[in-house]
């Protein structure tokens, strides 16, 4: 009987020792919290809050025909210059406003 208790005690201590470490104090614990932190780091959130308080275009928003990142441009040439594609071809996709990127 004592051999059974010893083996049961060793098994219980082994099971308790295999638990994972608690998360560090600075790490997010949920995916939603991680996404919120990444958006804040990228500058995509607003401190004013509200339903429409998030990401916004910058630049000339009245005539926003082409977008590179979050910046608006009137002409495709200006948007391609801002994309800095170099020797790679500049590609526009979509519309209202069209996204500008470098071809891969």
ABEGO torsion letter per residue (X at the ends): XAAAAAAAAAAAAAAAAABBBBBBAABBABAAAAAAAAAAAAGABBAAEEAAABBBBBEBAABBABBBEABBBABAAAAAAAAGAEABBBBBBEBOBBBBBBBX
